[in-house]
């Protein structure tokens, strides 16, 4: 696998970029589609490693899939329940959605603890206590959850903390539970509305998604349908941030700007030259960016998934910026790498303090997680000279075709072929 890219920095960017379907939606929509035990066809599906990993799990469960262009057809009419304890489960955080789906279909699931990015502690206690409230007995041993129920009972679950994963997982289980369920203090992300819409398209009944109270009326059976995945708001935000740093005129198309309002507000406030339409963002050359104080919080506030790319952009702003990371306090692995490149960033508790502007210099850096990797792509694009970015596999988990998309805008990014590795290993400059 090509895991290293070389980036020659300081190229201005121009042109159009098209946004793909949402990663965080599709990784929930795929397990949710199993509830139909029928054929579900998704359009606008991104080609990312997380989707490939989920398709491997589907094949293991005897579910047929066909992924053609951006259309994914899932036929789960012959699905069988098997323990999900293989390596694929560890690769994707969202594997936990198989808990809700398989409990709803078979009243039983055996599943390994989910993996995903290493960005600090990521418990799933809220998912588990919600299932327990719905009449599920859960045992945990050697990183494996065994969950069993005589039948799922609709219940009111009050989440102690706002959680995207717990909200979606419970909603999936509740779709086929006996009676009416309510989720209080639900997360309100657009991806939650997307999963609720899918369940409703399959003949289910979910009301209130997008608010903090979701009501689910359990159905006895659901059916297949066709469904279009919403645009990826984090991919949109990443390219908007890259455009703000280096764009002369960058058009971001096929997005939903209504899902990106917190970022748009921040970019405007620091002086980015931005024009906003419903499904297009236009970023023109932006100079003299100013510092800002920002906090990450659940939607509709500024998302933690854009904290890392924004950190890199703020190395170019005049003055001291502070980003307070309220969701994942330890999501700061990118800071060490950015400082290697010449940034002036300090971390105190969950505060990331960025002194700018600084000239970044190309060197060897290593992406440790998906969005941290994206922040280093931007740093290398900004840097003087050449950078070698290791850990590209993390970026492929969530960004469809990022190298080609950026090169089309005028960036200079290439995969390091075998034999060039020596250059990459030895170039510490
Ligand atoms: C989802 C997104 C991820 C994003 C995150 C926050 C997917 C596949 N991933 O992750 O990209 O960064 O939302 O927007 O959609 N928590 C608990 N107990 C739980 C569950 C969560 O304490 O049972 C905590 C977490 O540690 C975190 C906070 O709640 O501090 C929010 O987590 P959550 O919204 O659940 O994140 P994920 O769904 O895992």
Boltz pocket constraint, residues with backbone or C-beta under 6 A from the ligand:
constraints:
  - pocket:
      binder: B
      contacts: [[A, 23], [A, 24], [A, 25], [A, 27], [A, 93], [A, 94], [A, 121], [A, 122], [A, 123], [A, 124], [A, 125], [A, 126], [A, 127], [A, 128], [A, 161], [A, 162], [A, 163], [A, 164], [A, 165], [A, 166], [A, 187], [A, 298], [A, 303], [A, 304], [A, 305], [A, 326], [A, 327], [A, 328]]
      max_distance: 6.0
